[in-house]
Amino acid sequence: MNSTQPRGVWVVFGSAVVLAVLWTLHAGKDLSWDLLHYHYYAAHAFQEGRLERDFFAASAQGYLNGVGYLPFYWMVSSGWHSVVVAAVLAAAHASNIALLYAIAHRLFAHHQARQRALLSLLAAALGAASAVFWATVGTSYLDPLTTVPMLGGVLLLAAERGDGVARRAAWAGVLFGAAAALKYSNAMFAVAAVVLVVSQPAARVSMRLRTLAAYCAGGAAGLALFGGQTFAHLYREYGNPVFPLFNAWFRSPDFPPVSMSAERFAPKTVEEALTFPLRIVSPDSMVYAEISAPDLRFAALVAFAVAVAAVALVRRGRAAAASPAALASVDLRMLGFFGFCYAAWVASSANGRYGMFVVLLVGPLVARLADRLLPAAAARGALFILLVAQATACALISPPRWFMIDMWSDHWFPYQAPERAWREPALYLSVETQTMSVIVPFLHPESSFINLRGQHSMEHGAARLQALLARHEGRVRTLGRTLRLQRGGQPRPAVIEMYDLTLLRYGFRVDAQDCFPIAWRPQRYDGLSQFANVLVSWEAGVRESNVALVSCALRPGSLSPAELEEERRITAVFDRMERSCPGILRGQTTVTERIGKEWARSYSGLEARIETNQGALVYVPFFRLRNHFLGTVLEWETGVPPLMGKQCQEGLPR
């Protein structure tokens, strides 16, 4: 029966590639927030060595390992047609489905060939039946790309027969290590894989230790090969190999001594963690992903697991041990491994994209438990019904992409910068949360870029900021989407005022007399674009105002003495709150900023900010509707308000 697996895997892979490419063409050209913010920039910065030239150009994400984004960057920067780029990525992402089939094929080894193939196909389809997965297929996201080596590692470690156990473990370590280097959140899955490594059946202790050593050596090799250059460069430049992450440990002077965490979806209570499989059935967005992505499969997995455990207790092992459908050692090993992966994912972030590996692997395990619990025909029927329900929910509710969708064109980024933009180097200061660092390769290569305000805001006296200002003295500009030029060739006064509120803290104001646009001019008249656009959903197409940019020169400016005094006063209030409220702010600190007539401090690690509001202080989560009253500014100027004492120590209510 094993001889049929290679042929079946290739048939599944070919079919998956066709499906993935057609879906990608239908979904349209992805212009995700992250792509415009840092995907393209991270690869460009890695290749061109921009770490010394820029400073937080794409906020903290600009320092992530750019190696994983290089294939997309190379294809786009080489002028490949956007359809071809997306098709290549879709084919790579389709490998996940073939690997799910191969893994399931191992789990159903006790069946005859036809039943084994049908169950494996259902398992692979269930694994891929996720809106989180399909919204990223054919895009620049690393999540569906790094799951490929990890699933390959699982396939190697799931094998329980034949020689070369240590060799397979070493190669699995390389694959998991590479995935962790390319996307740091995968490290928890690499650690969880130790369960598969040390649980080889009928192995002596010495063999288990040798296999574990081989896996660790392979993991170290994968980390070094795919992340070593980035880690070494960041450590040499900033004193932190994963800068700015875990800076509470490494204490780089270029970032606050805090460790950021992904708290957007993470459960805050044990009850939330236990009910997570039920909560993600909801069609609401912001449950475990920014988009609506209902998932029925985890609830089904829990139901099947409880039923299998109940049946096993009733039988007390007698009939189950003799049954050809009884859980084999590979099943138990896989379930244990999955349990560790799932627990680590939910506890750390519960972010659907970060848990893409778990989101895919759940399919084969649901199929195996259904096969264990039900007769063959009933198991196939139950899995088919679950597959149809899951696919229907995603098709009717979930969006095809994460953010903006564009029509296909000859270039992925059809920017047209004026001659002076690539002829004259400058220091570009951006003040919007969406840095649009995708534009960096289109401007003069000796230019520098700093995001002053956004997810992470700069201290105006930061050493690297001052060094870049000195290097580009007299050649400082700002850059952003909201600086759209009106008929007179200038941005709207309200936008200039908004920019100046930030720039004046750094000694600048906008010179509205010296601005130039960077246009977005897609060409869709070639045959390939026209063919692909016939398949695109009608929602596709972006307004130029959403992606085009304007750059304006900056001239000297300064805050008035009254404004400086007001900032000093509010800063003292914020500082007191940070010292007094470890339960709310968890030791994090940042800079004071002006928002219109109010003041704020934004905490990227908490995905929230504290702002003044007509004399009150309010805690504002970025992705939740509920704000929290924290007392008044006057109360905080004299001490901690009595009503805030308990909350400052224990945290805010949900």
Secondary structure, DSSP 8 states (H G I E B T S, - for coil): -GGGHHHHHHHHHHHHHHHHHHHHHHH-EEE-HHIIIIIHHHHHHHHHT-TTT-BSTTGGGGGS--GGGHHHHHHHHTT--HHHHHHHHHHHHHHHHHHHHHHHHHHTTTS-HHHHHHHHHHHHHHHH--HHHHTTTTSS-SHHHHHHHHHHHHHHHH--SSS-HHHHHHHHHHHHHHHHHHSGGGHHHHHHTHHHHHT-TT--HHHHHHHHHHHHHHHHHHHHHHHHHHHHHHHHHHS-TTTTTTHHHH--TTS-S------SS--SSHHHHHTHHHHTTS--SSSSSSS-----HHHHHHHHHHHHHHHHHHHTTHHHHH-TTS--HHHHHHHHHHHHHHHHHHHHT--TTTTHHHHHHHHHHHHHHHHHHS-HHHHHHHHHHHHHHHHHHHHHHS-SSSSEEE---SSSS-EE--HHHHHS--EEEE-SSS--GGGGGGS-TT-EEEE-SSSS---TT-HHHHHHHHHTTT-EEEEESS--B-TTSSB-HHHHHHHHHHHGGGTEEEEEEEEEEEEE-----SHHHHHHHHHS-TT----HHHH-EEEEEEEE----HHHHHHHHHHHHHHHHHHHH-HHHHTT-----EEETTEEEEEETTTTEEEEEETTEEEEEESS-S--EEEEEHHHHHHS--GGGHHHHHH----
